[in-house]
Amino acid sequence: MDILKKIEMYRQGEEKLKWEGTFREYLEIVKEQPWVAQSAHSRVYNMIKDAGIENDKSKKRYSFFNSQLFGLEEALERLVEEYFHPAAKRLDVRKRILLLMGPVSGGKSTLVTMLKRGLEAYSHTDRGAIYAIKGCPMHEDPLHMIPHHLRKDFYDEYGIRIEGNLSPLNMMRLEQEYGGRIEDVIVERIFFSEDKRTGIGTFSPSDPKSQDIADLTGSIDFSTIAEYGSESDPRAYRFDGELNKANRGMMEFQEMLKCDEKFLWHLLSLTQEGNFKAGRFALISADELIVAHTNETEYRSFISNKKNEALHSRIIVMPIPYNLKVSEEEKIYDKMIRESDVNDVHIAPHTLRVAAMFTILTRLKDPKKGDIDLIKKMRLYDGESVEGYNRADVEELKKEHQDEGMSGIDPRYVINRISSTIIRKEVKTINALDVLRSLKEGLDQHPSITAETRERYLNYISIARKEYDDIAKKEVQKAFVYSYEESAKTLMDNYLDNVEAYCNKAKMRDQLTGEEINPDEKLMRSIEEQIGISENAKKAFREEILIRISAYARKGKRFDYNSHDRLREAIQKKLFADLKDVVKITTSTKTPDETQLKKINNVVARLIDEHGYNSTSANELLRYVGSLLNR
């Protein structure tokens, strides 16, 4: 289907969604679908909830944010459950400005943009449908026409509370165009659009000397004063300020704390009372979510100014820290690269992960407990299992530093360095070493890094490099071991036979001589030591293996090479240790013989087919691991 056909189908779909009718007909819709009369805060909460909620180990993950925000589950859960949910229930929280505070490039703007784009899409659905008085520049809620003395009766009949007063313009139109007959007023379905300034507004401060308050509240149309005879005639007023246009939806207040004070005064009344002053009119009702964002330094400066005390109590601050999970940081880089014009460049496996390790290390605070280092902390935060620690320890670590994640290297810096690597390197393949080298070079050009911080960051690059060395050796180890899969299975079967005899305090029978012998302690320890099983822990480990074998047997399943992750890792390491000399020779020989060449080609093919490398990056990996083993 070509693009023009799709455009035509989209246009037809938009036409089908349009609706226009009298207030009497609108009330029938309200009776059948009461959610069309929900508040702006309720609409935002339901939009997020309707997208889906996953309960993951007592934590909630909101599908609405999954595609753009990574590693911010806790911050997002706090935002939804502590602000949007109670605000949707008409609790006092809705009378507060939502201020997102966090470091640069931490996701604040992305979060606000997602809410805006989400509302635009949601207004096209049945659950997100919105209706307004036709011809109203503020797309006012039709229920505002219900007189105050009848609103309790309306609640008894429909179960819907009405808040707000009819605007001066619609009050005049009701009398002059409809003769006061509310039931005849024309109502239409509207669709939020930031581009068309319907239900979504954005205010950005500029020079206080030149910026006009009319940008927020609208202004008098002087060309019509002669026609209407008075500045207080609502027809002579342009209801085109951001607060007017954002009615029923949300307004983003960019860099709110940089605004001149007179612009913030209007927010006092709007947040607390749900109205604001414009022109020579009575207070104008508005139902909108006000979202602002700032960084920590500006916020501290703001609250230290006594002039701003009235606003302090009308602001709910939601910290949006940097992500602290390596795997989620990897997704951020992947997304940013896919959205660029360099997504055709081959990025070798683990490249983004190693860059993410460096970034996360810069954001973590040193643990207060002496028995844990930053590497272990980084792994625990990413959900990896670290021997001797559990989930309770992770929660305890998170409580040690309330400001963790509010400083460190931002994703844009890393992406800039990755981009620099891609542009500078002539071949269309980059690896982890290229990126680490570029990150190191870029520290000298980073404007906000002190000499002390630079030294600390250089140390983190060294740590990330060591982590990559282990990853690289493991990757080649796997590729070599797979070539010796039969050897791996044989070694494992031998180990299991010895473990079974050890645990049952039984003897084994020598296959050649037939005589009874003790279990081969040397063999078992040579395997267990590969994964750090101590002499004291060997008995518990072996018993655990035996229990696992019994559990498999009860279920009628066979315990095999892939049944126990740690044991498989130990077998692989043991085989690789035995094969190390072979690896050294085959990866470092400048003129390999036919047998060596065959082995290299087999490993390269395995790296390409099963591990995501291309020919260039696979050969670079082999050369690098060869140099590591020859040191």
VEXRO-526656 format. One line per field, with one value per residue (C-alpha): x, y, z. Coordinates in steps of 0.02 Angstrom, whole numbers. Layout:
REM VEXRO-526656
X <- c(X, ...)
Y <- c(Y, ...)
Z <- c(Z, ...)
***
This chain:
REM VEXRO-526656
X <- c(0, 76, 89, -49, -171, -123, -148, -321, -366, -304, -411, -564, -531, -520, -686, -772, -716, -792, -953, -1066, -1233, -1335, -1301, -1455, -1375, -1208, -1292, -1344, -1159, -1114, -1243, -1174, -989, -963, -775, -793, -822, -663, -537, -372, -275, -392, -372, -182, -189, -313, -207, -57, -161, -251, -83, -52, 29, 148, 177, 358, 414, 303, 352, 245, 303, 197, 194, 156, 337, 423, 472, 566, 616, 734, 787, 670, 539, 549, 540, 394, 301, 320, 260, 105, 58, 100, 41, -67, -168, -220, -244, -363, -463, -482, -370, -276, -122, -206, -192, -3, 118, 214, 399, 515, 690, 843, 1011, 1031, 983, 901, 734, 631, 593, 564, 439, 342, 345, 278, 133, 93, 103, 9, -135, -146, -164, -277, -401, -433, -490, -660, -588, -500, -640, -661, -808, -813, -930, -914, -825, -747, -563, -533, -631, -729, -815, -1000, -1050, -998, -1165, -1259, -1311, -1230, -1394, -1428, -1257, -1300, -1452, -1339, -1218, -1362, -1421, -1255, -1127, -1016, -950, -941, -805, -777, -881, -935, -812, -867, -867, -977, -1092, -1122, -1143, -1268, -1377, -1357, -1345, -1454, -1572, -1515, -1570, -1427, -1499, -1479, -1296, -1190, -1058, -919, -787, -612, -441, -287, -147, 3, 28, -152, -144, -289, -277, -86, 16, 201, 271, 454, 529, 625, 691, 583, 591, 511, 402, 219, 100, -20, 83, 2, -171, -216, -237, -358, -390, -381, -447, -617, -640, -722, -843, -888, -865, -774, -615, -720, -824, -763, -779, -641, -521, -409, -415, -255, -129, -49, -159, -313, -261, -200, -371, -438, -262, -87, 38, 225, 310, 488, 623, 488, 611, 696, 532, 499, 395, 242, 222, 220, 86, -48, -2, -45, -230, -235, -165, -259, -426, -431, -444, -340, -365, -366, -412, -559, -658, -705, -590, -581, -592, -462, -435, -259, -106, 44, 211, 377, 555, 720, 888, 939, 1048, 909, 784, 897, 917, 728, 680, 814, 727, 598, 495, 448, 377, 196, 240, 340, 184, 100, 238, 262, 442, 471, 655, 698, 874, 987, 960, 1071, 1055, 1185, 1063, 939, 1077, 1123, 944, 957, 1112, 1035, 879, 980, 1088, 936, 860, 1019, 1092, 1234, 1126, 1204, 1371, 1409, 1432, 1517, 1427, 1459, 1519, 1368, 1368, 1547, 1510, 1357, 1466, 1577, 1427, 1339, 1499, 1509, 1332, 1347, 1397, 1526, 1439, 1453, 1479, 1661, 1625, 1552, 1633, 1560, 1570, 1466, 1345, 1329, 1290, 1164, 1073, 1063, 978, 1129, 1157, 1310, 1361, 1321, 1194, 1005, 863, 856, 1039, 997, 856, 974, 1105, 977, 932, 1113, 1117, 954, 1035, 1112, 1088, 1077, 1255, 1377, 1401, 1246, 1193, 1220, 1406, 1424, 1325, 1431, 1589, 1516, 1468, 1643, 1714, 1600, 1641, 1828, 1851, 1854, 1787, 1603, 1635, 1672, 1708, 1717, 1900, 1866, 1727, 1826, 1971, 1852, 1772, 1945, 1995, 1832, 1859, 1988, 1857, 1715, 1680, 1613, 1738, 1868, 2042, 1992, 1835, 1933, 2052, 1906, 1825, 1988, 1989, 1811, 1868, 2005, 1877, 1763, 1913, 1949, 1767, 1778, 1936, 1838, 1690, 1804, 1894, 1726, 1659, 1807, 1804, 1624, 1662, 1809, 1718, 1570, 1692, 1733, 1553, 1577, 1725, 1617, 1480, 1605, 1690, 1523, 1466, 1631, 1609, 1430, 1481, 1612, 1492, 1362, 1490, 1556, 1383, 1331, 1500, 1521, 1667, 1686, 1742, 1892, 1833, 2000, 2050, 1879, 1947, 1857, 1928, 1884, 1797, 1922, 1938, 2068, 1953, 1803, 1904, 1985, 1810, 1734, 1879, 1840, 1686, 1758, 1686, 1793, 1851, 1721, 1580, 1616, 1505, 1353, 1380, 1394, 1238, 1144, 1193, 1132, 965, 944, 977, 846, 719, 743, 727, 562, 492, 552, 679, 863, 993, 1110, 1243, 1121, 1028, 1138, 1207, 1351, 1406, 1402, 1509, 1633, 1645, 1673, 1809, 1894, 1893, 1954, 2095, 2145, 2129, 2218, 2379, 2281, 2196, 2360, 2441, 2295, 2259, 2438, 2524, 2555, 2564, 2451, 2461, 2312, 2246, 2262, 2181, 2034, 2011, 2017, 1891, 1775, 1782, 1756, 1606, 1535, 1559, 1470, 1327, 1286, 1359, 1317, 1491, 1537, 1698, 1798, 1742, 1762, 1943, 1978, 1910, 2019, 2176, 2137, 2105, 2264, 2362, 2280, 2327, 2506, 2537)
Y <- c(0, 168, 317, 417, 275, 270, 458, 440, 300, 405, 552, 440, 374, 551, 597, 447, 504, 677, 711, 861, 878, 976, 980, 871, 738, 758, 715, 548, 513, 564, 444, 298, 347, 450, 452, 583, 709, 663, 792, 825, 734, 586, 577, 571, 435, 329, 350, 275, 140, 88, 57, -85, -115, -258, -309, -361, -419, -296, -156, -86, -61, 49, -6, 173, 223, 64, 120, 279, 278, 148, 108, 235, 112, 170, 356, 324, 219, 359, 486, 386, 323, 479, 612, 555, 424, 532, 682, 576, 542, 732, 733, 893, 835, 893, 1072, 1065, 1102, 946, 989, 858, 882, 791, 801, 849, 717, 613, 592, 740, 815, 642, 605, 766, 738, 562, 630, 758, 637, 509, 629, 670, 486, 449, 585, 483, 331, 294, 298, 463, 553, 739, 852, 1042, 1188, 1218, 1378, 1404, 1456, 1370, 1211, 1227, 1085, 1087, 1039, 1213, 1272, 1177, 1312, 1297, 1268, 1114, 1034, 928, 860, 825, 729, 627, 580, 558, 530, 666, 817, 981, 1106, 1275, 1418, 1459, 1577, 1757, 1724, 1569, 1654, 1792, 1667, 1566, 1719, 1800, 1647, 1522, 1632, 1547, 1375, 1267, 1109, 1184, 1234, 1143, 1026, 944, 812, 884, 805, 862, 930, 1031, 1091, 1154, 1219, 1114, 1048, 1052, 1207, 1245, 1400, 1443, 1594, 1724, 1897, 1960, 2137, 2087, 1939, 1982, 1904, 1889, 1737, 1650, 1727, 1799, 1982, 2117, 2126, 2315, 2304, 2248, 2376, 2500, 2364, 2302, 2466, 2403, 2313, 2212, 2136, 1955, 1961, 2092, 1974, 1843, 1688, 1625, 1617, 1452, 1434, 1458, 1336, 1202, 1195, 1015, 944, 991, 1131, 1111, 1254, 1246, 1310, 1372, 1427, 1546, 1640, 1816, 1814, 1896, 1743, 1627, 1726, 1663, 1485, 1516, 1540, 1413, 1271, 1306, 1371, 1306, 1479, 1628, 1814, 1876, 2050, 2141, 1984, 1879, 1732, 1608, 1424, 1305, 1119, 1073, 982, 1097, 1009, 1096, 1032, 1095, 1039, 1024, 1181, 1294, 1214, 1243, 1426, 1442, 1377, 1483, 1641, 1698, 1785, 1615, 1544, 1553, 1439, 1313, 1235, 1227, 1123, 935, 892, 725, 677, 599, 530, 447, 263, 153, -14, -64, -165, -18, 106, -8, 9, 199, 199, 72, 180, 339, 252, 176, 350, 418, 405, 290, 140, 46, 38, -131, -112, -267, -360, -294, -124, -30, -134, -88, 97, 80, 4, 157, 275, 185, 182, 373, 387, 266, 323, 223, 96, 130, -55, -105, -280, -223, -127, -25, -170, -282, -140, -110, -294, -302, -148, -231, -384, -500, -624, -589, -723, -675, -540, -539, -419, -349, -296, -205, -108, -64, -2, 111, 191, 238, 386, 478, 581, 433, 452, 642, 662, 575, 557, 588, 478, 618, 625, 438, 446, 594, 492, 338, 451, 523, 345, 296, 450, 440, 254, 217, 39, 22, -80, -19, -117, -88, -38, 97, 171, 163, 251, 387, 407, 431, 562, 655, 684, 819, 914, 894, 1071, 1026, 894, 942, 866, 760, 696, 661, 547, 454, 433, 370, 237, 187, 170, 52, -49, -58, -114, -256, -308, -311, -417, -548, -537, -553, -705, -785, -751, -835, -971, -1012, -1014, -1132, -1242, -1264, -1337, -1465, -1495, -1682, -1650, -1535, -1665, -1803, -1694, -1652, -1833, -1879, -1739, -1791, -1974, -1917, -1798, -1935, -2052, -1914, -1866, -2048, -2087, -2226, -2292, -2283, -2423, -2397, -2433, -2510, -2614, -2638, -2600, -2485, -2310, -2151, -2007, -1899, -1749, -1668, -1672, -1603, -1461, -1415, -1383, -1302, -1181, -1109, -1022, -980, -1124, -1127, -1283, -1249, -1225, -1377, -1497, -1383, -1353, -1539, -1579, -1442, -1523, -1693, -1619, -1537, -1705, -1789, -1652, -1675, -1864, -1848, -1744, -1871, -1748, -1781, -1672, -1615, -1488, -1342, -1386, -1288, -1119, -1110, -1288, -1259, -1103, -1203, -1340, -1210, -1123, -1287, -1338, -1166, -1174, -1341, -1266, -1104, -1157, -1202, -1032, -941, -1027, -1011, -827, -764, -861, -746, -892, -1028, -1202, -1286, -1363, -1198, -1103, -1223, -1197, -1008, -1013, -1124, -1003, -850, -935, -974, -793, -730, -856, -866, -714, -568, -522, -485, -544, -389, -380, -570, -565, -410, -502, -655, -549, -454, -611, -687, -536, -549, -733, -699, -566)
Z <- c(0, -50, 67, -18, 10, 193, 207, 131, 253, 399, 341, 328, 503, 571, 489, 570, 743, 727, 820, 837, 924, 1051, 1238, 1259, 1147, 1237, 1402, 1327, 1292, 1469, 1539, 1438, 1450, 1609, 1583, 1445, 1586, 1683, 1742, 1655, 1792, 1784, 1595, 1609, 1742, 1644, 1486, 1579, 1664, 1503, 1417, 1540, 1710, 1749, 1930, 1945, 2119, 2213, 2092, 1953, 1775, 1663, 1481, 1428, 1463, 1403, 1229, 1277, 1461, 1531, 1709, 1788, 1852, 2033, 1988, 1869, 1998, 2124, 1995, 1948, 2122, 2222, 2099, 1952, 2047, 2196, 2079, 1974, 2133, 2157, 2309, 2352, 2255, 2093, 2156, 2141, 2001, 1953, 1951, 1878, 1948, 1889, 1801, 1618, 1489, 1625, 1537, 1602, 1432, 1357, 1495, 1464, 1275, 1301, 1405, 1270, 1125, 1228, 1262, 1077, 1034, 1184, 1133, 974, 1075, 1152, 1328, 1298, 1204, 1249, 1208, 1212, 1176, 990, 941, 1113, 1100, 1268, 1215, 1376, 1466, 1416, 1594, 1652, 1582, 1720, 1848, 2019, 2111, 2000, 2014, 2166, 2072, 1923, 2035, 2109, 1934, 1841, 1980, 1907, 2002, 1907, 1950, 1868, 1801, 1625, 1541, 1503, 1315, 1326, 1451, 1324, 1181, 1283, 1305, 1133, 1017, 1110, 1211, 1371, 1310, 1373, 1294, 1119, 1135, 1004, 1074, 972, 999, 1003, 981, 1074, 967, 1020, 841, 831, 1010, 1069, 1247, 1251, 1282, 1302, 1384, 1370, 1460, 1362, 1404, 1552, 1480, 1315, 1363, 1388, 1515, 1367, 1314, 1462, 1480, 1310, 1262, 1206, 1018, 996, 818, 885, 1025, 907, 852, 1026, 1120, 1275, 1328, 1450, 1310, 1298, 1109, 1109, 1196, 1120, 1229, 1149, 1292, 1338, 1492, 1383, 1249, 1372, 1457, 1475, 1447, 1503, 1493, 1494, 1585, 1518, 1635, 1754, 1887, 1764, 1738, 1797, 1958, 1876, 1764, 1914, 2009, 1891, 1937, 2120, 2083, 1942, 2046, 2207, 2145, 1966, 1889, 1833, 1797, 1618, 1558, 1636, 1672, 1819, 1858, 1714, 1757, 1686, 1712, 1664, 1722, 1744, 1719, 1740, 1743, 1811, 1877, 2059, 2063, 2000, 2119, 2271, 2218, 2196, 2369, 2453, 2387, 2518, 2382, 2313, 2475, 2414, 2269, 2374, 2450, 2279, 2200, 2209, 2167, 2083, 2069, 1901, 1927, 1801, 1767, 1874, 1781, 1653, 1546, 1539, 1497, 1352, 1287, 1295, 1183, 1066, 1047, 1015, 884, 796, 783, 700, 525, 582, 623, 477, 567, 645, 832, 901, 1041, 1218, 1153, 1219, 1378, 1419, 1386, 1500, 1638, 1637, 1639, 1782, 1886, 1873, 1943, 2090, 2263, 2361, 2474, 2660, 2695, 2679, 2614, 2449, 2306, 2162, 2040, 2153, 2184, 1998, 1969, 2110, 2044, 1874, 1948, 1938, 2078, 2185, 2307, 2487, 2443, 2417, 2372, 2549, 2531, 2369, 2453, 2596, 2473, 2388, 2554, 2592, 2472, 2436, 2297, 2204, 2018, 2023, 1958, 1843, 1655, 1550, 1401, 1275, 1315, 1284, 1121, 1065, 1095, 1007, 861, 857, 852, 709, 606, 637, 604, 419, 430, 471, 628, 804, 962, 1150, 1147, 1016, 1124, 1287, 1200, 1138, 1310, 1385, 1255, 1278, 1464, 1425, 1324, 1450, 1516, 1689, 1746, 1877, 1882, 2033, 1947, 1788, 1884, 1960, 1789, 1714, 1850, 1800, 1619, 1679, 1777, 1624, 1521, 1644, 1638, 1448, 1456, 1554, 1434, 1281, 1351, 1395, 1221, 1136, 1269, 1224, 1039, 1065, 1190, 1073, 950, 1085, 1140, 1160, 1274, 1381, 1399, 1441, 1572, 1650, 1657, 1740, 1868, 1907, 1934, 2060, 2147, 2166, 2243, 2358, 2423, 2449, 2530, 2403, 2303, 2113, 1999, 1885, 1707, 1656, 1808, 1886, 2059, 2182, 2201, 2297, 2206, 2111, 2227, 2116, 1964, 2061, 2139, 1972, 1904, 2060, 2081, 1909, 1983, 2154, 2257, 2415, 2506, 2642, 2517, 2407, 2506, 2497, 2310, 2272, 2375, 2282, 2116, 2178, 2237, 2065, 1979, 2091, 2055, 1868, 1886, 1980, 1838, 1710, 1640, 1606, 1693, 1555, 1509, 1511, 1672, 1793, 1739, 1863, 1833, 1645, 1670, 1775, 1643, 1507, 1607, 1647, 1464, 1413, 1541, 1464, 1289, 1331, 1246, 1089, 1093, 1120, 972, 852, 891, 895, 755, 607, 486, 557, 484, 403, 566, 661, 519, 520, 707, 687, 546, 649, 796, 683, 603, 776, 832, 676, 673, 858, 946, 830, 765, 586, 506, 554, 736, 760, 700, 805, 958, 925, 904, 1065, 1168, 1096, 1157, 1330, 1346, 1291, 1423)
***
